[in-house]
Amino acid sequence: MDCHGISVENLVYRFECILDERMRDLPFVNPNMQVEAVGFREYDNRPLGVLITPWFMNLVMLPADDDWNESAQGSVVAFDFPSGSVEFTVCADEVMGTYLSAILFRSVTDIPDQQTARELAVEVMKELFTKARDKNTVSRRALFTGLKAS
């Protein structure tokens, strides 16, 4: 899946480089995990899926054309999914450019292994495209726990 310079493969490669260059020896990096893109599919003509790293798991949307290039880093963009609205943060990477990210797990130190992380990511993608029982906005936690936003 390629979107004018940012592909899922480029995303994985970039975060593997970040791991090797900056993160590997930090105490919050889970040595049982690796960088992996899980469940990416087209949504609104953009690649969407879960990025697993040894230090976080995020829902990531890659741009189509020059999406979000004019958006300030840290600003919020909301998308409506069958499960409800999800707010993404605009991220600007000096190598890849601009993409969107929604935090699923700020830390993955409690996730025992890559297989468990992969299973969580698959479940997130499944829940994201499952029709919500009510019209409340879905919290990121609700995506993978089934809990309602409070």
GIGI-V6385 format. One record per residue. RES is the residue in one small letter. OMEGA is omega in whole degrees, 0 to 359 (* if undefined). Layout:
[[RES	OMEGA] [RES	OMEGA]]
This chain:
[[m	183] [d	178] [c	176] [h	174] [g	177] [i	176] [s	176] [v	179] [e	178] [n	178] [l	180] [v	180] [y	181] [r	182] [f	171] [e	177] [c	178] [i	177] [l	183] [d	185] [e	191] [r	196] [m	194] [r	186] [d	180] [l	187] [p	181] [f	178] [v	181] [n	183] [p	179] [n	184] [m	178] [q	177] [v	180] [e	173] [a	184] [v	170] [g	182] [f	178] [r	178] [e	171] [y	181] [d	180] [n	180] [r	174] [p	181] [l	178] [g	182] [v	173] [l	175] [i	170] [t	177] [p	178] [w	175] [f	169] [m	181] [n	166] [l	186] [v	173] [m	178] [l	186] [p	167] [a	184] [d	183] [d	178] [d	169] [w	179] [n	179] [e	181] [s	179] [a	176] [q	181] [g	177] [s	187] [v	175] [v	181] [a	175] [f	177] [d	177] [f	177] [p	180] [s	181] [g	182] [s	176] [v	178] [e	178] [f	175] [t	177] [v	180] [c	178] [a	178] [d	184] [e	180] [v	186] [m	187] [g	188] [t	176] [y	180] [l	182] [s	175] [a	184] [i	172] [l	176] [f	176] [r	179] [s	178] [v	182] [t	180] [d	178] [i	190] [p	185] [d	182] [q	181] [q	178] [t	178] [a	179] [r	179] [e	177] [l	180] [a	178] [v	179] [e	177] [v	181] [m	178] [k	182] [e	180] [l	183] [f	175] [t	183] [k	180] [a	179] [r	176] [d	186] [k	178] [n	173] [t	181] [v	174] [s	177] [r	179] [r	180] [a	179] [l	183] [f	177] [t	183] [g	179] [l	176] [k	174] [a	180] [s	*]]
